[in-house]
Amino acid sequence: MLEAILTRLETIKERFLFLEKELSSSEVINNHETYASFSKEYSGLKKIVEKFEEYKKNSKNLDSTKILLDDSDLEIKSLAQEELNFLIEEIKKNELEIKKLLIPENEDDDKDIFLEIRAGTGGDEAGIFAGNLFRMFTRLTERKKWQIELINARESEKGGFKEVVAKISGSEVYKYLKFESGVHRVQRVPDTESQGRVHTSACSVAVLPEVKELDQIEIDKSDIRVDTFRASGAGGQHVNKTDSAVRLTHIPSGLVVECQDGRSQHKNKAKAMTLLQSKLMEQAANEQTKKMDVERKNMVGSGDRSEKIRTYNFPQNRITDHRIEYSIHSLEAFLDGDMDEMVNTLIEENQARLLTQLEKTLS
């Protein structure tokens, strides 16, 4: 393991032991804010320290086992070689686990999200595909036992959506879905195609972490224009009888959000404000990082097919993620929310990239 990483681990261990001592002191116990802060930090460091101790134990055993290789007894020598091979593999595992634990956590990973799907190029077929994607994410939430709440939807004439916005709540939702942001392309023969020709269309997907109260940026009320209107689309007898739907326009940025899901104008306005906060936070984050991270700046794209992150090829029963050049041949299951294989591969690839960055930083 790199010397710089070992030095960092010793520093982490020192901090861990300091926190352990402080958490048993009456001064810290009686200060709820400090106790909560120290407890959270202590829990975060515990896994790293445990893996570091395991690494040191295996390294020490490795050194003592090497000595036995010089033993004149062939049986002892053979057993020592077996133990040596085992310890080498264990140390490799320890090193990888430690490096993964050293990767800074994304503070947004455990947040709920706003999911936005917009039909892009491809006309009616793009709208139908937007409907397919929304169903895919809805089925995923059922599999994960998350909750999904429709915020706004504009239906397409031939089925599906021109635009649909929903909130998804649950454990580590953003961590799982953050790689879904970008342009999703579909290749298939539309039902209206009499010649059997394959058409290509696309939708853009945005995944925005929900802004919590502590994270919120201040918005001047005078910067927001509030419009109310009658809800359209599904909703039963109540639809179009009251101006319950709300549209918020943030004048300085030009951002516009709508919510027409609930019957209460007050609740719709509150939901729309939360969505606006999330979009403004995302915009601010992009401004801060766009010079350093081109990938982040281009996260969503415009809905143009050439900006695709993933292709859903119906004739070949194949889904290909172009960022990692990884394909799965089970399109029907994938669109039914069975996304684990693809998403876990994306997470692993991202971890590998972050590990490389970590090693470069510490080398």
C-alpha positions as CSV (number, residue, x, y, z in Angstrom):
1,M,0.0,0.0,0.0
2,L,1.2,3.5,-0.7
3,E,3.1,5.2,2.1
4,A,0.9,8.3,1.9
5,I,-2.2,6.1,2.4
6,L,-0.7,4.4,5.5
7,T,0.2,7.8,6.9
8,R,-3.4,9.0,6.3
9,L,-4.7,5.9,8.0
10,E,-2.6,6.5,11.1
11,T,-3.9,10.0,11.3
12,I,-7.5,8.7,11.0
13,K,-6.8,6.2,13.8
14,E,-5.5,9.0,16.1
15,R,-8.7,11.0,15.4
16,F,-10.8,7.9,16.0
17,L,-9.2,7.2,19.4
18,F,-9.6,10.9,20.4
19,L,-13.3,10.8,19.6
20,E,-13.7,7.5,21.5
21,K,-12.2,9.2,24.6
22,E,-14.2,12.4,24.2
23,L,-17.5,10.5,23.7
24,S,-17.1,9.1,27.2
25,S,-16.5,12.5,28.8
26,S,-19.3,14.2,30.7
27,E,-18.6,17.5,29.0
28,V,-19.4,16.1,25.6
29,I,-22.2,13.9,26.8
30,N,-24.0,16.9,28.2
31,N,-23.5,18.9,25.0
32,H,-26.1,17.3,22.7
33,E,-24.9,19.1,19.6
34,T,-21.2,18.2,20.1
35,Y,-22.2,14.6,21.1
36,A,-24.2,14.1,17.9
37,S,-21.5,15.6,15.7
38,F,-18.7,13.4,17.4
39,S,-20.9,10.3,17.3
40,K,-21.5,10.7,13.5
41,E,-17.8,11.2,12.8
42,Y,-16.9,8.3,15.1
43,S,-19.2,6.0,13.2
44,G,-17.8,7.1,9.9
45,L,-14.2,6.4,11.0
46,K,-14.9,3.1,12.7
47,K,-15.1,0.9,9.6
48,I,-11.9,2.4,8.2
49,V,-10.0,1.8,11.5
50,E,-11.3,-1.8,11.8
51,K,-10.2,-2.6,8.2
52,F,-6.8,-0.9,8.9
53,E,-6.3,-3.1,12.0
54,E,-7.2,-6.1,9.9
55,Y,-4.7,-5.1,7.3
56,K,-1.9,-4.6,9.9
57,K,-2.7,-8.0,11.5
58,N,-2.5,-9.8,8.1
59,S,0.7,-7.9,7.2
60,K,2.3,-8.9,10.4
61,N,1.3,-12.6,9.9
62,L,2.6,-12.4,6.4
63,D,6.1,-11.4,7.6
64,S,6.2,-14.2,10.2
65,T,4.9,-16.7,7.7
66,K,7.7,-15.8,5.2
67,I,10.3,-16.9,7.8
68,L,8.8,-20.4,7.9
69,L,9.5,-20.8,4.2
70,D,13.2,-21.3,5.1
71,D,12.3,-24.2,7.4
72,S,14.0,-27.4,6.6
73,D,10.8,-29.4,7.3
74,L,9.1,-29.8,3.9
75,E,5.7,-30.2,5.4
76,I,6.0,-26.9,7.4
77,K,7.4,-25.2,4.3
78,S,4.4,-26.4,2.3
79,L,1.8,-25.2,4.9
80,A,3.6,-21.9,5.1
81,Q,3.3,-21.4,1.4
82,E,-0.4,-22.1,1.5
83,E,-0.8,-19.6,4.4
84,L,1.3,-17.1,2.5
85,N,-0.9,-17.3,-0.6
86,F,-4.0,-16.9,1.5
87,L,-2.6,-13.8,3.4
88,I,-1.5,-12.2,0.1
89,E,-5.1,-12.4,-1.2
90,E,-6.5,-11.2,2.1
91,I,-4.2,-8.2,2.1
92,K,-5.2,-7.3,-1.4
93,K,-8.9,-7.4,-0.3
94,N,-8.0,-5.2,2.7
95,E,-6.3,-2.7,0.6
96,L,-9.2,-2.4,-1.8
97,E,-11.8,-2.1,1.0
98,I,-9.7,0.6,2.7
99,K,-9.3,2.6,-0.5
100,K,-13.1,2.4,-1.1
101,L,-13.7,3.6,2.5
102,L,-11.3,6.5,1.9
103,I,-13.3,7.8,-1.0
104,P,-15.3,10.8,0.3
105,E,-19.0,10.1,0.5
106,N,-21.4,12.1,-1.6
107,E,-23.5,14.0,0.8
108,D,-26.5,13.7,-1.6
109,D,-26.4,9.9,-1.8
110,D,-29.0,9.3,0.9
111,K,-31.4,12.1,-0.3
112,D,-34.7,11.7,-2.0
113,I,-34.9,12.9,-5.6
114,F,-36.9,14.7,-8.2
115,L,-37.1,12.8,-11.5
116,E,-37.7,14.7,-14.7
117,I,-38.3,13.0,-18.0
118,R,-38.8,15.0,-21.2
119,A,-39.5,13.8,-24.7
120,G,-36.8,14.9,-27.1
121,T,-36.3,14.2,-30.8
122,G,-38.6,11.6,-32.4
123,G,-42.1,13.1,-32.2
124,D,-44.9,10.9,-30.9
125,E,-42.5,8.0,-30.4
126,A,-40.4,10.1,-28.0
127,G,-43.5,10.7,-25.9
128,I,-44.4,7.1,-25.9
129,F,-40.8,6.2,-24.8
130,A,-41.0,8.9,-22.0
131,G,-44.0,6.9,-20.8
132,N,-42.0,3.7,-21.0
133,L,-39.2,5.2,-18.9
134,F,-41.6,6.6,-16.3
135,R,-43.1,3.2,-15.9
136,M,-39.6,1.7,-15.6
137,F,-38.7,4.0,-12.8
138,T,-42.2,3.4,-11.2
139,R,-41.6,-0.4,-11.2
140,L,-38.1,0.1,-9.8
141,T,-39.6,2.0,-6.9
142,E,-41.9,-0.8,-6.2
143,R,-39.0,-3.3,-6.3
144,K,-37.0,-1.2,-3.9
145,K,-39.9,-0.4,-1.7
146,W,-39.5,3.3,-2.3
147,Q,-42.3,5.8,-2.7
148,I,-43.1,7.8,-5.9
149,E,-45.2,10.9,-6.0
150,L,-46.3,12.5,-9.2
151,I,-45.6,16.3,-9.3
152,N,-46.5,17.3,-12.8
153,A,-47.3,15.7,-16.1
154,R,-48.1,16.8,-19.7
155,E,-49.4,13.9,-21.6
156,S,-48.6,13.2,-25.2
157,E,-51.4,12.9,-27.8
158,K,-50.4,9.3,-28.9
159,G,-49.7,8.1,-25.3
160,G,-46.9,8.6,-22.9
161,F,-45.7,12.1,-21.9
162,K,-44.2,15.3,-23.3
163,E,-42.9,15.9,-19.8
164,V,-43.3,14.2,-16.4
165,V,-41.9,15.1,-13.0
166,A,-42.1,12.9,-9.9
167,K,-40.6,12.7,-6.5
168,I,-39.0,9.4,-5.3
169,S,-38.4,8.8,-1.6
170,G,-36.5,6.0,0.1
171,S,-33.1,4.8,1.2
172,E,-30.2,5.9,-0.9
173,V,-32.4,6.9,-3.8
174,Y,-30.0,9.4,-5.2
175,K,-27.0,7.1,-4.9
176,Y,-28.8,4.5,-7.0
177,L,-30.4,6.8,-9.6
178,K,-27.8,9.6,-10.1
179,F,-26.3,7.9,-13.1
180,E,-29.7,8.0,-14.9
181,S,-29.3,11.6,-15.8
182,G,-28.7,12.2,-19.5
183,V,-30.2,11.3,-22.9
184,H,-31.9,7.9,-23.3
185,R,-32.3,6.7,-26.9
186,V,-34.7,4.1,-28.2
187,Q,-34.5,2.1,-31.4
188,R,-37.7,0.2,-32.4
189,V,-40.4,-0.2,-35.0
190,P,-43.4,2.0,-34.0
191,D,-46.9,0.5,-34.0
192,T,-47.8,3.1,-36.7
193,E,-44.9,2.0,-39.0
194,S,-46.3,-0.1,-41.8
195,Q,-43.0,-0.8,-43.6
196,G,-41.3,-2.3,-40.5
197,R,-38.6,0.3,-40.4
198,V,-36.7,1.0,-37.2
199,H,-37.1,4.5,-35.8
200,T,-34.8,6.3,-33.4
201,S,-36.1,8.7,-30.8
202,A,-34.8,10.1,-27.5
203,C,-35.8,11.4,-24.1
204,S,-33.8,13.4,-21.5
205,V,-33.8,12.4,-17.9
206,A,-32.7,14.5,-15.0
207,V,-32.2,13.3,-11.4
208,L,-32.1,16.1,-8.8
209,P,-31.4,15.5,-5.1
210,E,-34.1,17.0,-3.0
211,V,-33.0,20.1,-1.1
212,K,-33.4,19.7,2.7
213,E,-34.3,22.6,4.9
214,L,-30.7,23.0,6.1
215,D,-29.4,23.0,2.6
216,Q,-31.8,25.6,1.2
217,I,-30.7,28.8,-0.4
218,E,-32.6,31.9,0.3
219,I,-35.0,33.0,-2.5
220,D,-36.4,36.5,-2.5
221,K,-40.2,36.3,-2.8
222,S,-40.1,39.2,-5.2
223,D,-38.0,37.1,-7.6
224,I,-40.8,34.5,-7.9
225,R,-43.9,34.9,-10.1
226,V,-46.8,32.7,-9.0
227,D,-49.4,31.6,-11.5
228,T,-52.4,29.4,-10.7
229,F,-54.4,27.5,-13.2
230,R,-56.8,24.5,-13.5
231,A,-55.2,21.1,-13.4
232,S,-55.3,19.0,-16.6
233,G,-55.1,15.3,-17.3
234,A,-56.0,12.5,-14.9
235,G,-57.6,13.5,-11.7
236,G,-61.3,12.5,-11.6
237,Q,-64.2,14.8,-11.1
238,H,-62.3,17.5,-9.4
239,V,-60.2,18.4,-12.5
240,N,-60.7,21.8,-14.1
241,K,-63.1,23.0,-11.3
242,T,-60.6,25.0,-9.3
243,D,-57.3,26.8,-9.9
244,S,-55.4,24.3,-7.7
245,A,-52.4,23.9,-10.1
246,V,-49.4,26.2,-9.4
247,R,-46.6,27.4,-11.7
248,L,-43.6,29.2,-10.2
249,T,-41.2,31.2,-12.3
250,H,-37.9,32.3,-10.8
251,I,-37.3,35.5,-12.7
252,P,-33.5,35.9,-12.3
253,S,-32.7,32.4,-13.5
254,G,-35.7,31.8,-15.8
255,L,-36.4,28.4,-14.1
256,V,-40.0,27.4,-14.3
257,V,-41.7,24.6,-12.2
258,E,-45.2,23.3,-12.0
259,C,-47.2,21.2,-9.7
260,Q,-50.8,20.1,-10.4
261,D,-51.0,16.7,-8.7
262,G,-52.9,17.6,-5.5
263,R,-56.3,19.3,-5.0
264,S,-54.8,21.8,-2.6
265,Q,-53.3,24.9,-4.1
266,H,-51.3,25.4,-0.9
267,K,-49.8,21.9,-1.0
268,N,-49.1,22.2,-4.8
269,K,-47.3,25.5,-4.1
270,A,-45.2,23.9,-1.3
271,K,-44.2,21.0,-3.6
272,A,-43.4,23.4,-6.4
273,M,-41.2,25.5,-4.1
274,T,-39.2,22.4,-3.0
275,L,-38.7,21.4,-6.6
276,L,-37.5,25.0,-7.4
277,Q,-35.1,24.9,-4.5
278,S,-33.6,21.6,-5.8
279,K,-33.3,23.0,-9.3
280,L,-31.6,26.2,-8.1
281,M,-29.2,24.1,-5.9
282,E,-28.4,21.9,-8.9
283,Q,-27.8,25.0,-11.1
284,A,-25.5,26.5,-8.4
285,A,-23.6,23.2,-8.1
286,N,-23.1,23.1,-11.9
287,E,-21.8,26.6,-11.9
288,Q,-19.2,25.8,-9.2
289,T,-18.0,22.7,-10.9
290,K,-18.3,23.2,-14.6
291,K,-14.7,24.4,-15.0
292,M,-13.4,21.2,-13.3
293,D,-15.9,18.6,-14.5
294,V,-17.2,18.7,-18.0
295,E,-19.1,15.5,-17.5
296,R,-21.1,17.2,-14.7
297,K,-21.9,20.2,-16.9
298,N,-23.3,18.1,-19.6
299,M,-25.3,15.8,-17.3
300,V,-28.7,16.2,-18.8
301,G,-28.1,17.2,-22.4
302,S,-30.7,18.6,-24.7
303,G,-32.6,15.5,-25.8
304,D,-30.6,15.2,-29.0
305,R,-29.9,11.6,-30.0
306,S,-26.2,12.3,-30.4
307,E,-25.8,13.0,-26.7
308,K,-27.0,9.6,-25.7
309,I,-25.8,7.9,-22.5
310,R,-27.9,4.7,-23.1
311,T,-29.6,3.0,-26.0
312,Y,-32.6,0.7,-25.8
313,N,-32.5,-1.5,-28.9
314,F,-35.7,-3.4,-29.3
315,P,-34.8,-5.5,-32.4
316,Q,-31.7,-6.8,-30.7
317,N,-33.3,-7.0,-27.2
318,R,-30.3,-5.0,-25.9
319,I,-29.7,-2.1,-23.6
320,T,-26.2,-0.5,-23.9
321,D,-24.8,2.1,-21.6
322,H,-22.3,4.1,-23.8
323,R,-20.4,5.6,-20.8
324,I,-19.0,2.2,-19.8
325,E,-19.7,0.3,-23.0
326,Y,-21.8,-2.3,-21.1
327,S,-24.7,-4.2,-22.6
328,I,-27.5,-6.3,-21.2
329,H,-29.8,-8.5,-23.3
330,S,-33.0,-8.5,-21.3
331,L,-34.8,-5.4,-22.4
332,E,-38.3,-6.3,-21.2
333,A,-37.1,-7.1,-17.7
334,F,-35.0,-3.9,-17.6
335,L,-38.0,-1.8,-18.6
336,D,-39.9,-3.6,-15.9
337,G,-37.6,-2.1,-13.3
338,D,-35.0,-4.9,-13.1
339,M,-32.0,-2.4,-13.3
340,D,-29.6,-3.7,-10.7
341,E,-27.0,-5.2,-13.0
342,M,-26.6,-2.1,-15.0
343,V,-26.7,0.4,-12.1
344,N,-24.3,-1.7,-9.9
345,T,-21.9,-1.8,-12.8
346,L,-22.1,2.0,-13.2
347,I,-21.5,2.4,-9.4
348,E,-18.4,0.1,-9.6
349,E,-17.0,1.9,-12.6
350,N,-17.4,5.2,-10.8
351,Q,-15.7,3.8,-7.7
352,A,-12.8,2.6,-9.8
353,R,-12.5,6.1,-11.3
354,L,-12.5,7.7,-7.8
355,L,-10.0,5.2,-6.6
356,T,-7.6,6.2,-9.4
357,Q,-8.1,9.8,-8.5
358,L,-7.4,9.1,-4.8
359,E,-4.2,7.3,-5.6
360,K,-3.0,10.1,-7.9
361,T,-3.8,12.6,-5.2
362,L,-1.8,10.7,-2.6
363,S,1.1,9.6,-4.8
